[in-house]
Amino acid sequence: MQTMENAAPGAENGPEKAPGVAPVHPSRRPAPWPIEFYRSAVGKKWVMALTGIMLMGYVFAHMVGNLKIYQGAHAINVYGEFLRELLYPLMPRTVTLWGMRIGLTAAFVLHIHSAYSLTRMNKRAQAGGYATQRDYIAANAASRSMRWTGVIILLYLAFHLADLTWGFVNPDFVRGDVYRNLQASLGNVGPAGIYVVANIALGLHLWHGAWSMFQSLGLNNPKYNAWRRNFAIGFAVLVTVGNLSFPLAIVSGVAEDEVCFEQGDRVVSCEEVFADGIRNGDFTVDEFDELSDHERHKILEAYHAQEELRELQEEEG
């Protein structure tokens, strides 16, 4: 047993003050199993893969839903209202939508954090000489690609929310009017260009992410590599082409619907006007199809006159 006489110099001041001896850090207190699992590299890979699957499902569903814009103003606005009324009246209006938004935000944060943590762990391993030069170059190239496309997607998400959800940067934003907000934003070359660049970055990110997702889950077998590659390419191309079509169609006027008039701040499509006319017995669908453009225009002018007369009567009464 070591005594004070043969102890190392400076030991009388305590081991933490002994020269040339690094202090001993206490080990971390044990945490619940999910947290301990997430602290490991395997846990981080699983979290990144599973949250990636959630986010891939969201971007695919979002793209499919936005295809409604090719059916006109009425269809895309009805779709937007459908999302706000999910599970209503079982749940209050918009509660389910906000629950989905919160879940996606949590998945997004965990995805970013796990990716960042794995990058740090890989750098420490490379610094310790655990990777060959060839492996380092390949991993670093993939990491740089995912890192920069990830940053672009993050910036794009902030702009997208400010543009079409909150309306901070939309010049003609009306809450709840999906068609009007899309036209007001993507009808301009600047915002349309931002969406094009961002969705190309999203496609590259999805391509590499869909490929590496299976490897992160331990599903890496040479027999399935061709299927993995085809799935990654097919999914990325499908989402990218669909998303790119929206800004290009709107800025070029291809997806512009014939908007009959505006009721207050909300766009009202011709379909709604015609439906009101049919409902009131003013004309049938067959009769409307037989009308010329000039006659249809006269019907709309009469509708405007009726609305103005009704407003005057309400003010006087």
N, C-alpha and C positions, 0 to 999 in steps of 0.2 A: 504494500500500500504506500502510496506516495505521501511523504511528510513535508512539512514546511521547509525543512533543510534541503531536501533534494528536489523541491518543486521548481518548475521553470521560472525564470525571472519574470517578475511582474504578476505572478500568480496570486500574490497576496492582495492585489487590487481587484481580484475577481477574474474569472475567465473571460468576461467580455472586454476587459481592459488589457489583456495580455498582448504584447506587441507581436504582430505577424500572425495572429490567430483570428480567423473570421468568426464573427458572432454566430451562434447557433440559433436559427429561426425556429420557433415552435411550429409543429405541423398544423395544418388547417383542421379546424373542428369538423368532424364528419357531418355531412348534410344528408337530407333525405335522398333516397335512391335516384329519383329522376334528375336531381341536380348533380349528383355524383356521376351519373351516366353521361350527362351533357358535358361535364368537364373533360371527359375523355375524347380522343380524336374520333373514335368509332361513334360515340354519341352525337358529336357535332355533325358528322357525315350523315347520320340518320335524320337528324333534325333538318339539315339543309335539304336532303332529298324529299322528305315528307312535306315540308313547307313548299318546296318547289312544285310538287304534284298539286297541292292546293292552288297555288298561284297559276299554274298552267291551266287547271280547270277553269279558273276565273277568266283568264284572258281569252280562252276559247269561247266560253259562254257569252262574254262581253262582245266578242266579234260577231257571233251568230245573232245576238239580239240587235246589234246595230244594223244588220242587213235590212231591218224594217224600213230604213230610210229610203230604200228603193221602191217601197210600196206607197210612199207619200207621207205628207204631214200628219194625217189622221192616224196612220198605222204606228208611226214612231212615237207619237204622243200617247196613244193608248198603251203601248208597251211600257213607256215610262210610268204611267199611272198604275199599270199592273204591278210593277216592282214596288211601288210605294204601298200597295195594298196587299202584299204577300201575307197569307194566313189571316187576313181580316175576314170576319170579325172575331175570330178566335184570339188574335192579338191586336192591340191598338194599331191604327194606321201608322206606317213607317217604322214601327218598332222592329219588325223582322229585318227590314232593309238595313237599319242601323246596327242590328246584331251581326249581320253578315259583314258590314263594313268594319266593325270592331275586330271580328275574327280575322279578316283579311289583313288588317293593320298589324295584328299580333304576329301572324304568319310572316308578313313582310319584314318586321323588325327581327324576328328570330332567324330568318333566312340571311339577312345582312350580317347579323352578329356572328352566326356560325361560320359564314364564309370568311369574315374578317379574322376570327379566331383561328381557323384552320390555316389561313395564310401566314399568321404569326408563328404558329407551331411548325409549319413547313420551313420557314426561314430559320428558325432556331435549329431544326434538324440539319439543314443544309450547312449552316455555320459550323456544326459539329462534325461534318464530314460524313454524314450518313447517306448522301446521295451522290451518284456518279455525275460527271460533268454533262453527259448526254441526257440523263434523266432531268437534271437541273434545267437545262435549256428548254426541253419540251414542256416541263411543268410550268416554267416561268412564262413561256409564250402563251400557254393556255390561261394562266393566271392573269396576265396583263390584259388579254382579250376580255375575260369575264369581268375584270375590275373596271375597265373603262366603259364597257357597255352597261354595267351595273350602275355606274355613276350617271350616265346619260339617262337611263330609265328612271332613276330616282329624281333627277331634275325635271324630267318630262312629267312624272306623276304629280309633282308639285304644281307645275304649270297647268296640267290637265284639270286638276281640282279647282285651281283659281279661275280657270277659263269656263268650264262647263258645269261645275257643281256649286261653287261659291259665287262665281261671276265677277271676281275682282278685276280681271283683265279683259272681260268680254264687253265690247262696246255697246251691245244692245241686249243685255241679259235680262231675262224674265224667268223667275223661279218656276219650275214645273213645266215650262214650254220647251221640250227637247228640240223640236224642229227649228223653232226660231233661234235658239241658242247655237245650234250647229251651223245654221246658215250665217248668222252674224259673225261667228268666229272663222270657220273654215272657208267662207266665201272670200276671205282675204288671203293674198299670197303668202304673207309673213307667217301667220299661224299655221297655214296649210303646210308650209315648208318645214316648220318645227315638227309637226306630226309625222311627216315623211321621214325625216332623219331619225327621229326617236323610234319609229316602228321598224326601221332597218336595224337599228341597234338592238331592239327587242327580239327581232328574228334571229340575229347572231347569238344572242344570249340564250334563247330557247334551243337553238341547235346544239350548242355545246352542253347546256344544262340537261336537255333530254337524253343526250348520249351518256353523260357521266352519272346521271341519276341512278341508273341500274348498277353501276360499279359501286356507288356509295352504299347501296343496299346489299352489296355482296352478291349480286346477280350478274357475275362476270364470267361468261363461258364462251370459248371460241365458237361453239356451235350456234350461239345466238347473236354473235356480233353483227352479222349482216342484217338481221331483223332490227337490232338496236339502231344501227346506222340508218336504215330506211325509215324507221319510225321517227327518229330525231329530225331527219331532213324533211320528211313529209309533213310533220306537225308544224315545224318552223315555217315552211313555205306556205302552208294553208293559212296560218294565222297572219303572217306578214302580208300576203297578197290581199286577204280580206280587209285588214286594217288600212293598207295603203290605198285601197279603192275608195275609202270614204272621203279623205281630204281631196283626192284627185277628182272625184265625181262632183263634189260640192263646189270646188273652186272653178271647175270648168262649166258648171251649170247643168250637168247631166242629171243630178239628183234634185234639181229644183222643182218643187211641186207648184201647181196652180193654186195659189192662196187667194181665196175669194175676198176676204176682208179681215180686219183685226177688231176683235171685240175687247175693248179696253186695251190691255197690253198683250193679250194672248192672240196668237195666230189661230184663225178658224179656217179649216180646209173646206174646199168645195163640197167634199163628201158630206159634211155636216149640214151645209146649206141645202143640198139636194135632199138629204134625208128628212129635214124639217119640212120641205115642200111636199114630199110624198106623204109624210105623216099627216100633214094638214089637208091633204086631198087636192093640193094646187095642181099637181101633175103626176103622172105615173112614170116609171122608169122608161117604159117604151116611148112615151111621149117626149121625154127629155132627150132620148137618143136620136129622135127625129129632128130635133131643133138644130138650127144653124148656130154658129158661134155668135152672130149678132143677136139672135133671139135669146141665147143663154145670157149674154151680157145685159140685155134688157131685164131679164128676171132678177139678176143680181142688183141692178139699179133700183128696181122696185123694192127689193128686200131692204136696201139701204134707206130708201124713203120711208118705209114702214118703221124701221128702227128709229129714225130721227123723229118721226111723228109720235112714236110711243114715248120717247124721252121728253119731248115738249109737253105732252100730256101729263107725264109724271111730275115735271117741274111746276106746272100750273095747278095741278091737283094736290 
